[in-house]
């Protein structure tokens, strides 16, 4: 992913609300499955890491990206943004 594409995805993510919350259990198989389903439906998702979570948001983002075959767009504070390109006929986001 180029820096221009990353910047475009960041601008799209600014307008979206987090749709998944990760708590003290961190990244569980159930969380991974819900992230995978959300990526299939939306391509770009924002995840909120709750205050009671003991894990580093950056490490959690890398782990989720690895498990869901997606890319980390950004991690700011306790917010994670992930992107996975959709299938050809279901593409919603066209990268520059």
Helices and strands as residue ranges (DSSP letters): H 3-14, E 20-22, H 29-42, E 44-49, H 57-68, E 71-76, E 79-83, G 88-90
